[in-house]
Amino acid sequence: MKKKILIVEDDSLISTIFRMFLKELGYDLIGIVEDGKEAIRICEKTKPDIILMDVHLGGDLDGIQTTELIKTKFDIPVIFLSSDTEESTIQRVINIHSYGYLVKPIDKKELGISIELAFYKHQFDLDQKMREQRFRNFITDSPEAIIVINENGLIEYLNCLGLKLFKTAYIEDLMGLPLLSFVADDYSAIFKERLENSLTLETGIAYTHLKLKSIHGDLIDVGLTGAQIEFNGKKNLQLIVRDITQEFAYRQLLAEKANIINNFNDGVVTFDLEGNVKSWNRACERIFGVTEAKTIGKAYASLFVYEAQKSFAEDILIPVEKSGKYETDFTLEFLEKKTDVKLIANLLKNEKGEDTGVVCYIRDQFCSQK
């Protein structure tokens, strides 16, 4: 299909020459107008593929002002035509991102090349805008907070969850600010190093745990990863950030509980419902003489050796299911060593109240008597 061209030129002689050139080059000339307002009316009715625009038009609008309006309303590529090479004029043209500037008199071949370059450059720009819009839609709807920073480490974009992470509803509170200024002091050195490596080497950022600061100074534990992307036509770094404050606090709580259990004088061992060891504290290591690493996954029968032993179900599970709690005394025979112990067993349940295992407290009777 022939590309449609509109000429906006108030010199009839030059317009006639362009008409001839375009016909010889195989383009479809949809009109010749002499002022900016008429050019805008033509664009409203028949959207051309390319506009050839004289810079110094007569009337209320010059060529550059007309182009600004056409670009805003119709996004049509414009090639400027002029004998003016003044720096001030050229700068005005540069500022509105034109698709070409041809100095009169204009050669036919040069005109054809400029039209083709402008057309395909505009198609590329449209594709780029579509890709960026799809990307914006993706990060807006993402279930994770996403932050885009430029090569200087300045925030270029955040999605809604990114704003929520920093406890603000206004992107203006963060745009253009260095992300590093929102990293807690204890973590700033490691993040700065990884950020600089990523931007310099054009690589991603592997999973990193940080503490960020909200705009109010509140600390937030986050896990983030980074990847190089193209955003607004430039190379940027996209960070996917997950708030792990509650998760991190829960892990700390579990670590504290594990530390407490490890410091019990009594042995504490947990079993799954099949009788395999799930956990084994330090007191168990002392009583049995075997480390936790060597017991995880081991069967009850291989560790709890005593004269009346039958099976995990008969010895522990069934009795504790009947009463909710089970106590017994026996002499443990393990590693050629006999130890009198008291065992107290309770059921373990999940949030739904379902049985998930058994916890056994084992007291060395000899140590208790001392």
N, C-alpha and C positions, 0 to 999 in steps of 0.2 A: 504494500500500500504506500502511495506517495505521501511524503511528509508535507503537512500543511504549514504554509509560511504566511505571516502577516508582516507587511512593511509599514512602519510608522516614520514618515519622512515628509518634510514640508517643502522640499526642493523637487519640483516636477521632473526636471531633467535627470536627476540622480535616480528618482523612482522609476523612470522609464528604462534606465540602464539596468537596474536591479530586476525589473520585470523580465527583461530579455535574458539576463543571466540565469534566473531561476527556471525559466522555461527550458533553456538549453541544458541545464543541469538535471532536469526531470522532476522538479518540485511542483507542488500544487499551490499556486498563489491564491489565497482566499480573500485578499483585499489590500488596498493601499489607502492609508488615512494620514491626515496632516497634523492632528493634534492628539494629546494624551487622553482627553475625555472620550473621543470617538474610538480610540484604541480599546479603552476599557469596555465600551458598549459592544464592540465586535467580539471581544473575549467572552462576554456574557452569553452571546448567541452561539458563536462557533469557536470552540476552544482550539487555537492553533497549536502546532507542535513546537514551533520556534517563532520568535518575534525578532525582526531586525529593527532596531530602535535608534533614531537620530538622537544624539545627546541634547542638542540645543534646539528644542521644538519651540515654536511660537505658542501663544496662549497662556492659560493659567498654570499649566503643568509642563515642566521641561521633561526630557526623556528619563532622567534619573528618578524624579518624583513619580512619574507614571509607572516606571518599573517597580518601585517600592510597593505601590498599590496593587499592581498586577501579581507580583510575587506573593503578597499577603492573601489576596482573594482567590487566585487561580493556580499559583505555583507553576507558571509557564517560564521556560528558560528564555532569556533575552540576550542577544548579541548587540552590543553598541556599535554605532557607526558615527565617526566624527573625524574632522581634520584637526581637532583640538588635542594637543599633547601636553597641556599645562598640568603641572604636578597636582594642583588642587582638584582639577577635574578627574584625573586618574584616581586620586585617593577616594573621591566620592563613589566612583565606580567600584573600587575594591571593597569599600565598606558595605555595599549591598550584595556582594558575592555574585557578580554577573558571570555569564558563561562565555564571554569573549568581548574583545574590543578591537575593532578593525579601523585602521586609519585611512581616510579617503586620500587619493582615489584607490578604489578597491579592485583587486584582480579577481576574475571569475573563479579560477581554481582555488584561490585562497578563501573565497567566500564559501565554496562547496565544502572544503575541508573543515572550516569553522562551524558550519551548520551540522555536519556529521559528528564532530567532536562534542559540540554542545548537546546534541540530542542524546548521545550515548552516555555522556557524563551525567545528564539529568536522570536518565533511566537508572544509572548506578546509584545516584543519590536517593531516588525513590525506593529502590530495593533496600538500601541501607536504612532508610527511615522505617520501612516495614519490619526489618529485622529488629531494629531497636525498639519498635512498638511492641513486637511480640515478646522481646526480652523484658520490657517494662511490665507487660501484662503478667509474665511469668513470675517476676520477682514481687510484684504487688500481691499476687495470689499465693505466694510461697508460704508454706507452714513454718518456715524458719525466718529469723531476722536476716536481712541482707543489707550489707553496706558496700558501696562502691567508692573507692578512693583513687585519686589520680597519682601520677608519677612523683608528686611532691608530698604524698601522704595526706592530702587534704580530702575531706569528705565531699563527694560529688553527688551522691544519692543515697537515700535510705528508703526501704519500704515501710509499711505501716507497723509491722512488728519491730523493725529497727527503731522507729520512733518510740514505740512502747518500751523497748529495752532501756532507752535513755530517759524514760519517764517524761516525755513531752509529746504534744500533739502537733507541734509546729516544726516543719523541716528547716525553717529559717534559723532555728536555735542551733543548728548543727552544720548547715551547708557552709563549705569553705573553710571550716576549722580543721586543724590537724587531729587525726584520730588519736595520735599518741598523747594528746593532752587529756584524753579521757581514760587513759590506762593508769592503774594504780602504780605508785612509785616502785613497789617491790617487783613489779612485772615489766616496767618500762624498758629496761636494758635488753632483756631477752626478746621482747616484741620488736624493739627498734632494730635489733640485729637481723631478725627473721624478715622484717619488712624491707629493710635495705637490700638484703640478699635477693628477695623475691623481685623487687623492682629493678635491680641491677642485672640480675641473671635472667630475668623474664621467666621465672619459674613460679610455682604455686607455694603455698604455705601449708605444711603438714599440720595435723591436728595439734592445737596448742591450747593449754589451759591458762586463762588470764583472769584478772579481776579488773573490770571496767568500772568507771564512775559515771553515774547518771548526771544530768545537768544540775541536780541538787546536791551532788557529792556522795550519794549512796553507793556502796560497793556492791557489785554484781559479779558472781562467779559465772564465767562463760567458757564454752569450748568453741573454737573457731577453726575453719580451714579457709584457704584462699586460692584463687585461680586467676590467671591472666585472661582478660576479656577485652573486646573493643567496645567502647561506649562513647557516644557522641563523636564518633570518628577518630577517637584517640585510644591508645592503650591504657587500660586501667586495671585495677586489682579488685576482684569481687570477693568479698568475705561473707561466708555463711556462718552465722553466729547463733549459738543455742544457749539460752539461759539455763545453767545447771546449778543455780544457787541452792534449790531445794535438794537436788540430787547430791550435790557436794556435801551439804549439811547432813544428809542421811548417811552418806558414806563415812563421814566423820563420826556420826553416832554409832554406826556399826563397828567402827574401829575401836571406839571407846568401850563398847560392850564386850568386844572380843578381848580387849586388854583386861577388863574386870574379870571375865571368865578365866582368862589365863592365869590370873593371880589368886584364884580360889585355892584353898588348901585341899578341897575335895576334887576328885577327878570329875570331869564333865565330858560325856561322850554322847553324840547324837547319832541315831540310826534312821535309815529310811524304813519303809514298811516291810521291806524284804530282809531287813537285818544287816544291811551293809553300812559301814561307818561313814558318816558325813563330816563330823568334826571331832577333835581330840585335843583336850587342853594340856597344859604343861604338867599339871598334877597327875594326869593319866600317864604321861611319859615317865614320871617318877615311879608310880605304882606298878606299871607294867614293864618298865624298862625298855620301851620302844617309842621312837619318835612319831609325830603326827604324819610325816611324809610317808612312813612305811605302813600306816594303818588305814588311810583314806581309801574307801572302796572295799576294804577287807570284810569278810563275813564275821558275824558275831561269834560263831562256833570256833573260829580259828584263834580268837583272842580270849574269850571268856571260857576258860577250861577249868572245870571243877567236877567233882564226883557225880553230882546229880544232874549234870547238864543234859538237856534233851534237844531243843531247838529254840531259835529266837521266838517263834510264834508261841510255843508252849511255855517257855520260861519267862518271857517278858510281855509280848504283845497281847496275848489273850488275857492274862491277869490284869494288865493295866487298863484294857478296854472295859473290863467288867466293873472295876471300881474307880477308874479315873486316876488312881495312884496306886503304886505297888511297891512294897518294901520286902527285902529279904536279906538274910545273912548267909555267907558261904565262904569257903576257903578257896581262893583263887590259886590254881596251879599253872604257872606260866614261866617259861624259860628256866625250868628246874628250880623254881622258887615258889614257896607257899606263902600266901598273904591272906589274912582274915579281913574280909571287907563287908561293908553294908552297902547295899544297892537300893536306891530309891528311883523309881521310874515314873515319868509322866508323859502323857500324849502331847505331841506337837500338832497345832492346827493352823490352817491358813485363814485369810480374812473371811472366807465363806463358811468357816467352822468345820471344814473337812480335815480329816486326819491326814497328816503328811509324814509323820515319823514319831520317834520316841526319844526323849532326853533322859539319860541315866546319870545320877549323881553317885559317885563311888567313893566311899570313905574308908581309908586305911585304918582299921580298928586299932592297930598297934600304935600308929602315929597319934590317934585321937586320945589314947590312954596316957601318953607321955606328958 
